[in-house]
């Protein structure tokens, strides 16, 4: 009973903390809305398509003509099929669509899956910490995560899904660890591969999780002749399990696109995916100079988890990854402990792979691309500290007390960044805004997702649902897609540049909408304020709705961005 309370209570309080904040202040964010919109279309219309249309014309297949200069595939109503710009894949979209199908479309229905996934992830991390590090490790882990809400609060209720992908991959590694430690568990090898495939289909960057497992299996093949045969068979079964969901989605994508748009549509959409893969952070589409220019800045990534002085933080993180799973009495350990030991070994490999890739191989400055490694570093450091203390101080109460003291000492020695901490159970909006300042920086902070005000968002949604008729169209300007509103309104939003195409074949009014990136006084407003101010002045007499986050103008607007 005590164990269940310890493992579940803190994650439950954490989720409650985020849910309360989101219910009052957290409107749906831009990218998150893009993903939710795709899930809503799959639930209501049975199509894997986005309601944010980026095409410059009404042609079904646009070859590099969208506002992102990539191919687009759209139907007559403007729904864009399998958009590669929706970088969260079917590992999230499909279960989210099931939630919407079962419970209907609504604000809390959109939040249900992200919040549930975060709770399960926090509980799983606590369980892993307990098995190897005891109550002390659980306490250190949960206190660290509680004190640094910027690390998890954006993911907890939005659709970014790094946390869901990490949950899939950790469950996969647990299945692999049990299959590796136990005998005659071939089904678990397949389950591990299946879950790794789901992690990849959720966020493609989690292919690195599969690489970590493959490296661990490869080490077993090289290092021990006794386990070589089992490891080779296991690797084949993992590959088969991985390909099951990946190939199922690819067959579905091929069938839908060829049936509606022919082979040209399929090839155009595949080209879209390849362009996103090359330019979206993989590092393959950039030169060495671009990568090295930002590597120095990204060496400070551990600041985001409170470890400010890199010269001390990196040895601590590296040492913890080695120490956390090292046990000289491994042969005497229980099956459960051996399984967790294998899990932590794979986690350590994954941390090194992710941080190496993020720091040196990709020009991306989005810290969330290495978010899973940061979470695992906290897990490994917590286990390492608690394990060391438990060996030095066998008395449990003294160990817990010493653990707290040591955590504070380590934090101060490494220059703990207290500006990002918040221990209050209630997150204040004004306090949260300070995490974003400055918003545009060389290395993006983990408070990367703007917090759009829910009341202001609901006001503009009510206006659009009341005033915009079926024959009317809503447009946005340039790259500011205002993608958070289509899933709330159930309408397709179009690029203003295609208005001239639409007016030839359609009647109805045009409404142009500006969003939180363009107006207001929040940290995430774009630096080019003058052009937006000139636009608002020019069309002042056509403004039909305005609040602190949104402006709606009736009639076409010239000027693009």
Secondary structure, DSSP 8 states (H G I E B T S, - for coil): -HHHHHHHHHHHHHHHHHHHHHHHT----HHHHHHHHHHHHHHHTS--EESB---SSS-SEESS-STTSS-EEB-TT--EET-TT--S-HHHHHHHHHHHHHH-SSHHHHHHHHHHHHHHHHHHHHHHHHHHHHHHHHHHHHHHHHH-GGGTHHHHHSS--HHHHHHHHHHHHHHHHHHHHSSS-HHHHHHHHHHHHHHHHH-GGGHHHHHHHHHHHHHHHHH-STTHHHHHHHHHHHHHHHHHHHHHHHHHHHHHHHHHHHHHHHHHHHHHHHHHHHHTTSSTTS-HHHHHHHHHHHTTGGGGGT---HHHHHHHHHHHHHHHH--TTGGGS-HHHHHHHHHHHHHHHHHHHHHHIIIII-----GGGGHHHHHHHHHHHHHHHHHHHHHH---HHHHHHHHHHHHHHHHHHTT--GGG----SS--HHHHHHTTSSSS-SS--S--S----HHHHHHHHHHHHHH--TT-EEEE-TT---TTTHHHH---EEEGGGHHHHHHH--S-EEEEE-TTTSSSSTTS-S-HHHHHHHHHHTGGGEEEE-SS-EEEES---S--
